[in-house]
Amino acid sequence: MNAPPDTMHASEPLWTAEDVAAFLRVSLSMVYKLRRQGSLPAVRVGALFRFQPDTVRGFARSDGVAGDPGRR
């Protein structure tokens, strides 16, 4: 059985909200705000949220958040 294309990168561990905040150089509350707004999709694991690294990288490329100190 073939895996769907979205699950092909399962070998890379999911990121925590703290990991995402550090990568994007934003506050933890901003990560949760982006998730609530639907701008940054997350996977719920019990009571916690985890983020696909490729999705976070794509978000940073498209929205210009990472590396832009003026956007916090």
Contacts in CASP RR format, 6 or more apart in sequence:
PFRMAT RR
TARGET T0000
AUTHOR 0000-0000-0000
METHOD contacts of the structure
MODEL  1
MNAPPDTMHASEPLWTAEDVAAFLRVSLSMVYKLRRQGSLPAVRVGALFR
FQPDTVRGFARSDGVAGDPGRR
3 10 0 8 1.000
9 52 0 8 1.000
9 53 0 8 1.000
9 54 0 8 1.000
12 53 0 8 1.000
12 54 0 8 1.000
13 53 0 8 1.000
14 43 0 8 1.000
14 45 0 8 1.000
14 50 0 8 1.000
14 51 0 8 1.000
14 52 0 8 1.000
14 53 0 8 1.000
15 23 0 8 1.000
15 50 0 8 1.000
15 51 0 8 1.000
15 52 0 8 1.000
15 53 0 8 1.000
15 56 0 8 1.000
16 48 0 8 1.000
16 50 0 8 1.000
16 51 0 8 1.000
17 28 0 8 1.000
17 31 0 8 1.000
17 32 0 8 1.000
17 35 0 8 1.000
17 49 0 8 1.000
17 51 0 8 1.000
18 28 0 8 1.000
19 51 0 8 1.000
20 31 0 8 1.000
20 40 0 8 1.000
20 51 0 8 1.000
20 56 0 8 1.000
21 27 0 8 1.000
21 28 0 8 1.000
21 30 0 8 1.000
21 31 0 8 1.000
23 56 0 8 1.000
23 60 0 8 1.000
23 66 0 8 1.000
24 30 0 8 1.000
24 31 0 8 1.000
24 56 0 8 1.000
24 59 0 8 1.000
24 60 0 8 1.000
24 65 0 8 1.000
24 66 0 8 1.000
25 65 0 8 1.000
25 66 0 8 1.000
25 67 0 8 1.000
25 69 0 8 1.000
25 72 0 8 1.000
26 65 0 8 1.000
26 71 0 8 1.000
26 72 0 8 1.000
27 72 0 8 1.000
30 72 0 8 1.000
31 40 0 8 1.000
32 49 0 8 1.000
34 40 0 8 1.000
34 59 0 8 1.000
35 41 0 8 1.000
35 42 0 8 1.000
35 49 0 8 1.000
39 59 0 8 1.000
39 63 0 8 1.000
40 51 0 8 1.000
40 55 0 8 1.000
40 56 0 8 1.000
40 59 0 8 1.000
41 51 0 8 1.000
41 52 0 8 1.000
41 55 0 8 1.000
42 49 0 8 1.000
42 50 0 8 1.000
42 51 0 8 1.000
43 49 0 8 1.000
43 50 0 8 1.000
43 51 0 8 1.000
43 52 0 8 1.000
44 50 0 8 1.000
59 65 0 8 1.000
60 66 0 8 1.000
64 71 0 8 1.000
65 71 0 8 1.000
END
